[in-house]
Amino acid sequence: MGRSTPVVAALHRFEDGEICAGGFLRELGMGVAEEILCERVGIWTFDVHDEQLALRCLCQYDLRGVAFAECQVLSAGLMTGYFAELEECGVLVASDARSHPATSPLAQTYLVPLDIHSMLDVALTSNGRWTGILRCEQVGAVRAWKQKDVVFLRTVASRASLVIERARSAWSDDDADTAWGRLLSDREVSVSRLPHAFMAGCDGAPA
């Protein structure tokens, strides 16, 4: 990742106090989308929806001009294989997301309605715990992700995770209801317990 890329600029601008947390998330998503020409890039965090664990989209940038969207929710009950794959490999590479075992359960409720064919995801972490997901999505046709795409996204996630962790020192209770507050909240998920925690949380049993 070069020194002058939009992603690097977003990281520096946020650390220097030139942009707010929300601006950082938007610039991060936009920078990733432009760097690898991916049509949709989102930052997701863990939340509770209808008393079940879920992933909630905090910021989604669409390179096609749809700009930013948020508040999409994915039930974790459909994603146990997804989390297991992400934990085992450190990255989820689903060039054909509709047939990939880890993402095919999302086909009818998420992938097909939004015309998403390919996904490339990596976790945002803090002290060995997952705080969110950085996700790339290709619409319209299947995309065979290249190794350079995977390396780039993992590098971005690693550097963004450090920036997010440093931001904790400036986080206050007043931020709890904001998108940023949710990303920095205590609702983190231990990597070692992810698949079990999500399956247990979704069927009502204690995690």
N, C-alpha and C positions, 0 to 999 in steps of 0.2 A: 504494500500500500504506500504510494508515493506521498511525499511531503505536501503536495499542493492539491490533493484530491478534495472534493467536497466533503467527504466523510471526515478527513483529518481536520479540515477547516471547522466543521461542526463541533468536533471534540475540543479543539482549542478555544473556540468562541464561547462554548459553555463553561469551560474551566476558567476562562478569563472573565466571566460574568457579563459577556456581551449579549447573550441570549438567555431567555428563561428556560426552564425545564421542558415546557411544552414545545418551545421553538427548537430545542435540541432534538427532541424525538422526531419532529417533522423534518428537520434538516438531515438527520441521520437516515431516515427512510428514503428521502429524496436522493441523497448522495449514493446510497447503495443501488437504488433503481437505475440511476444514470450511469454508474460505473460499470455494471454488468448488463445493462439494457434489459432489465427484468421489469415486467409490466406492473407488478404489484409487490410492494414491500411493506410489511407490517411489524409492529412491536406489540406483543401480546403479554398479558400477565395472568396470574392465577387469581381466581375469584370464586365466589359462591353464587350460584344461580338456581333459584327454586330449591334451596337447601341442599344442593349438590355441587361438588367441585366442578369447576369449568375453567376454560380459557376465555378471557375477554380481550378484545382488540382495543388497545389504547390509541393507536395511531396507524393509519393505513395510507400510504402514498400510491397513487395510480399514475403511471407514466403516460397513460393515454389521454390525460387531461381531465380525468374525473377528480383529480386532486385528492383531498384528504377526507377520510371517513373513519368512524370509530363506532364502538359499542356492539360490534358483532360478538356473539357468544357461541362457543362450541362446547357441548357437553363432554365432560371427561369420560363418560360412560362409553363413548364411541372411540376413545383414543388410548385404551390400555396398550394395544400393540404399538401405537405410535410412540408412546413414552418409553416402552421397553426397547424399541429400536434406537431411539435417540440416546438413551442411557448407554446402550451397549457400544454404539459406534461413535458417539460424540457429535454426530451430525446425521440428519435424516436426508437422504438423497432419493427422491421419488420422481424420476423422470416421467413415468406414467403413473401419476398419483391415483388414478381411478382403478388401476389393477394392482398396485403395490399393496402387499398384505397389511402394512402398517397404516395406510391411508385410505384404502378402499371403503372402510365403514363410513367415511365422510362423503362418499360419492353422491348419494341421493339428496342429502340435506345441505351440502355446502359446495362440493366441487362442481357438480353438473349445473345447478342453478346459476352459479357465477362463471361458468365456462372455464374453470380452472383445470388445466391438464397436468401441470408439473409443480412440485413443491421442493424447496430446499430450505431446511430449518436447522438452527443451532440454538442452544440454550444460553441465556444470560445468567450469570452465576454470581454468588456472593458468599464467600467463606465456605465453599463446598456445597452450597444450596442453590437451587434454581429459583430465580426471581421472575423469569419471563422467557419469552421465545422471540428470536429474530427470524422472520419468515420471508422467503421469496416465493412468488407464485407466477407462473406463466399461463396466460389465457390464450384461447383460440386454437392452440396446437401443442403437441407434446414437444418438450425441450430436453435434449440430452445434456444434462449439466456437465460441464467440463471440470477437470481437477482444479484449474485456476479459479473457477467460481467458488468451489468448496473452500479452498485455501483462503480466498479473499473474505468470504463470509465468516469463517472461523476467526480470522484476524480481527475483523470489525467487532465481532461479538466479544472477544477477549478485551479489546481496548475499551469498548463501551461499558463492559461490566466494571472495569476499574473506575471509570468516570462516575458511574451510578453509585458505586460503593462510597466514593469520596463525598458524593452529594448527601449521604446520610447525615453527615455532621451538621448540615444546614437544614435538615428536615425538621419540621415542627408539627405539633398536633393540628395546626390550622390547615395543613396540607392533606389531611387524612381523606377528605372527600374528593380530592382532585385525581386526575389520571396519574400524575407523578406520585402522589401519596399512595395510591394503590400499588404502584410498582415498587415502592420502598417500604411497603407495609410488612407486618410480621407474617403475612400469608405466603411464606416461602415453602418450598417442598424439598425435602432431603432427597438427594439423588439416589441414595441407597434404598429408599423406601418408595420411590415414585410409582412403579406399577401397582404395588400392593395398596399404597395409600389412595390412589385414584379409584381402584376397583372397590375398596372398602367404603370410601366416601360416597360413591355413587349408589351403592345398594343399601345405604343407611346404617351399615355396621360401623363401629368405631374404628378409626384409622390407627 
